């Protein structure tokens, strides 16, 4: 049996103190369980967020989001649901879906899993927050994240450049 004892493990570099391009420097994940809702037509936080402090200002951050959503509509008019990834206060990428109930009952709900991915260049070594937000296109509709206590995840991967 062998025993390895160390005081410090240094990050693998190219020899000049810079990380080797393309390798994953660190991974951060957050899981949000529980329901958040909004009926607003302006973006609001879903409660899912993660914080990463890049080790290199040249790194990119790969953001991977998977979040259960539901749209509840109390009209026969079409309504849209929008969701996005935000870095600090800057919107990065937006997704959306439309539900047209003009040929249906006056009340309906539809669930889906919102999956968004974005490769960001934050150009910083400061703590950086990534989060998701959502909104609806108009009144008589509500959007839910984590409906019924389901869980969503946000994974942040620092990629050396």
C-alpha positions in Angstrom: 0.0 0.0 0.0 1.2 3.5 -0.9 0.4 6.8 0.8 0.7 10.1 -0.9 1.1 13.1 1.3 1.2 16.7 0.0 1.0 20.2 1.4 0.1 21.9 -1.8 -1.2 20.9 -5.2 -0.5 23.5 -7.9 -2.6 23.9 -11.0 -1.2 22.5 -14.2 0.1 25.3 -16.4 1.9 25.7 -19.6 5.1 26.6 -17.8 4.6 30.4 -17.9 1.9 30.6 -15.2 -0.9 30.5 -17.7 -3.5 27.7 -17.8 -3.4 25.4 -20.8 -6.1 26.5 -23.3 -9.2 24.4 -23.5 -8.9 22.7 -20.1 -11.6 23.1 -17.4 -10.1 25.2 -14.5 -13.1 24.8 -12.2 -16.8 23.8 -12.0 -19.5 25.3 -9.8 -23.1 24.1 -9.6 -26.1 25.3 -7.9 -29.4 23.4 -7.4 -32.7 25.3 -6.7 -35.6 23.3 -5.4 -38.9 25.0 -4.9 -41.4 27.1 -6.7 -41.0 30.7 -7.8 -43.7 32.5 -9.8 -44.4 35.7 -11.7 -47.2 37.3 -13.7 -45.1 40.3 -14.7 -44.1 41.3 -18.2 -40.7 42.5 -17.0 -37.9 40.1 -16.1 -37.7 38.8 -12.5 -35.3 36.3 -10.9 -36.3 32.7 -10.7 -34.1 32.1 -7.7 -31.6 29.9 -9.6 -28.1 31.4 -9.5 -24.4 30.5 -9.2 -21.2 32.4 -8.4 -17.8 31.7 -9.9 -14.6 33.5 -9.4 -12.5 33.0 -12.6 -8.8 32.3 -11.9 -7.8 33.9 -15.2 -9.2 37.1 -16.8 -8.8 35.5 -20.2 -11.0 32.5 -19.4 -14.5 31.8 -20.8 -17.3 30.6 -18.6 -19.6 27.9 -20.0 -23.1 28.3 -18.4 -25.5 25.3 -18.6 -29.0 25.7 -17.3 -31.8 23.1 -16.9 -34.9 24.5 -15.2 -38.5 23.1 -15.1 -41.1 25.8 -16.0 -44.8 26.0 -16.4 -47.0 28.7 -18.0 -50.6 29.0 -16.7 -53.0 31.0 -18.9 -56.5 32.2 -18.0 -57.5 33.5 -21.5 -58.0 32.1 -24.9 -55.4 34.6 -26.3 -51.9 33.5 -27.1 -49.3 34.1 -24.5 -45.5 33.8 -24.6 -43.1 32.8 -21.8 -39.5 34.2 -21.9 -36.5 33.1 -19.8 -32.8 34.1 -19.9 -29.4 33.8 -18.5 -28.0 36.9 -16.8 -24.4 37.8 -15.8 -24.6 40.2 -12.9 -27.2 42.5 -14.5 -26.4 41.9 -18.2 -28.8 39.6 -20.2 -26.7 37.1 -22.2 -29.1 34.8 -24.0 -32.9 34.5 -24.1 -35.2 31.6 -24.8 -39.0 31.6 -25.2 -42.1 29.6 -26.0 -45.6 30.5 -27.2 -48.8 28.9 -26.2 -51.8 29.7 -28.4 -55.1 28.7 -26.8 -57.4 30.4 -29.2 -58.9 27.0 -30.1 -59.0 25.7 -26.5 -60.6 26.4 -23.2 -60.2 29.7 -21.4 -57.7 28.1 -18.9 -54.8 25.9 -19.6 -51.3 25.2 -18.3 -48.2 23.9 -20.1 -45.0 22.6 -18.6 -41.5 22.2 -20.1 -37.8 22.2 -19.2 -36.0 25.4 -20.1 -32.5 24.5 -21.3 -30.1 27.3 -22.1 -26.3 27.2 -22.7 -24.0 30.1 -23.2 -20.2 30.5 -23.5 -19.4 33.8 -21.9 -16.3 36.0 -21.8 -16.6 37.9 -18.5 -13.0 39.2 -18.7 -12.6 39.3 -14.9 -11.1 37.5 -11.9 -13.8 38.9 -9.6 -16.7 36.9 -8.2 -19.3 36.8 -11.0 -23.0 35.8 -10.5 -25.0 34.0 -13.2 -28.7 33.6 -12.8 -31.9 32.9 -14.6 -34.9 35.2 -15.0 -38.3 34.9 -16.5 -41.3 36.9 -17.7 -44.7 36.5 -19.5 -45.9 38.5 -22.5 -49.1 39.8 -21.0 -51.7 39.7 -18.3 -53.9 36.7 -17.4 -50.9 34.4 -17.4 -48.4 33.3 -14.8 -45.0 31.6 -15.2 -43.5 29.2 -12.7 -40.0 27.9 -12.2 -39.7 24.7 -10.2 -43.4 24.1 -10.2 -44.5 21.6 -7.6 -41.1 21.7 -5.9 -39.1 20.4 -8.8 -35.3 21.2 -9.1 -33.4 23.3 -11.5 -29.6 23.4 -12.0 -27.1 26.0 -13.2 -23.6 24.7 -13.9 -20.6 27.1 -14.4 -17.4 25.9 -16.0 -14.3 28.0 -16.3 -12.5 27.2 -19.5 -8.9 28.3 -19.9 -8.1 30.2 -23.2 
